[in-house]
Amino acid sequence: MIMFTTYIVVILNFSSFVPCSCGGILEKMGWSTHLIFNVFFVALSVVGICILSKKKISQFSAKPYAIFLSLISTAVLSTGIVVLFFIVSEDIMHHRNNFVRRFPDDATKVGEIDLDFNSYYFAGAGEGKIYLGNYTAPLLVTTMDKSLLKKNEFKIHPNRTDFKFQSVQVRILPPNFYLIDGTVPVGK
């Protein structure tokens, strides 16, 4: 319980992202609520250990400083293990794992626009423009300036149309565009 409590403190204060809080009956709790929950039950377990140590359960009576020392050493060892795992995992995520993408914390929203439909997807960006493809009109491309004030549309007219595409998408890397399907191999 101490290790999980330490994990929550590290996630809330030092991690670049907070994972989902899934976990059975506690899945509706947020991370801050999990932290309070864990601190309460760690404190409750310490109180229980102290109460049991004062009673003579067997012929041996535990000495108070030995119980205190074992509680402190358990807490320090548990916390140290979790912090070490966090440091190692962050090193792996930031320096040796180029596949996982994380968004920077300093990203800011600069604008928004209602596109009226949910069939748009990001097709590319460059030369001061954002390019959007459309699943329902695969050859229609919408361009917007980065301030989202100017909106234009144009239709792609490919030289050949005899491909057996099933679900065409467009990718744009100015000044070129690419029609892709993912299932139909096409070469020049």
N, C-alpha and C positions, 0 to 999 in steps of 0.2 A: 504494500500500500504506500509505503514511503517512496519507493521507486516510481510508482505511477504518479504520485503527487509531484515529485521532482520533475518528471517528464512534462506534466501540465504546466508547471512554472516556466520551464525552459521553452516550451512551445509558445506560450502566451507572451513571453518577454524577449526571446532571443531568436526565434525562428523567422525565416523570411516568408513563410506561409503557415497557415493553420489548417491541418487536415480535417476531414469530416469527423464528427463526434459520434460515430456509429458504435453500437455495442449492446445489443439486446434491449433489456428493459430501460437502460439508461440512455438510449439513443436520442431522446428528446431533450436531454440536458445540453446546454452549451458548455464551452470549456471553462468559463468562470464558475459556473454552477458545479461542474465536476471538481474543480479545485476546492471549493467550500465543502462539498460532500466528502472528499478525501481527507482534508484537514480535520474535519469533525470526527471521522472514524479512526484516524491515526491517534488523535487525542483520546478518544474513547478507549482504544486498545491500550494506550499507555496507562490510563487510569485503572483499567482492569488488571494489568500486570502489577501495578503498585499495590492494589488491593489484595491480589492473590499472594504477593510476596510477603505480606504482613501476617497472613494466616499460615499456620503450620500444616502443610499438606502431608508431609512425611516427617521422618525423623530429622531431616536436614532443613534448617531454616536459612533462607537466602539473606545475604547481607545487603543492606540498602545501597552501599557504594558499588557493589558488584552488579546489581541490577541497573543502577544508573549508568555505569560504565558500559555495560552491554547494550543498553538502549542508545546511548550516544554513538558507540562504535558502529552499530547497525545502521543508524541514520547517516553517519558520515560515509560509510562504505557504500550504501545504497545510492546516496546522492552522487558520490564520486563515479560510480559505474555508469549511471545515466548520463552525467555530464560528459564523461569520456566517450560514450556511444554517440552522443549528439555531435561532439567535435569531430569525431571520425566520419560520421555520416555527412556532415556539412562539407568536409574536405572532399569526400568522394563526389557529392552532388555538384560542387562548384568547380572542381579541377579535373576530375577523371570521368565525368559522365556527360558527354556532349549531347546526348539524346533528349534528356529531360529539359523542358523549357519552362522557365519561371518568368513571370512578369515583374518588372522592377517596381519597388515600392513608391518611387517618385513619379509614376505615370499619372497624368492629369487629364481630365476630360476637357476638350477644347470646344466641343460643340456636338450637336445631335440634329438629326433630320429624320422625319417620318417618311419612310419609303412606300407606305400604303400596303405593301405586300410582304410576306415573309419568305418569298422565294429567292431573294437576293443572296449572293455569297461574295466574299472577297476574292477577286480575280487577280489583283496585282496593284502595284503603286510605282510611281516614278514620274519624273518631269513635272513635279508639283501637282499631280493628279492621283486620285484614287479610282480604281477600276472595279466595277461590280458586275458579276455575271448573274444570270437569271435561270433558275432550273426550269421554269415553264416556257421560257423563250431562249433556248440555248445559244442562238447566234446573236442575240441582242446584248450589247454592252452599254452600261451606264457609266459615264465619267463624271467625277465631281472634283472641284478644286479642293485643296486641303482645308479651306475655311468653310466648306460645305455650302457655299453660296451659289455657285454656278453648277448647274446640272445639265448634261447633254447625253443624248443616246445615239448610238449608231449600230447598224447591222453589219455583221461580218458576211461577206460573200466569198466563200472558198472556191478555188479553181475546180476542185473535184467534190462531188457530193455522193459518190457511189460507195462510200464506206458503210459497213453494217454496224454503225454505232448504236449502242443501246441507251447510253446516258451521257450525252456530250456535256463537257464543261470547257470553259475557256480559261486560260492562264495568260496573263499579260506581263511582259517584261519589255517595256518600251525600248525601241519602236516595234517590237515583234509581238505577235499573239500566237498562241498555241491552242489547238483544239485537242482535247484529250478525252479518252473514254475509260481507259484502264483495262479494257478487255480486247480491243481490236488493235493489232500491231500495224502501224503505218510508218513508212519511211519515205524519204525523198526519192 
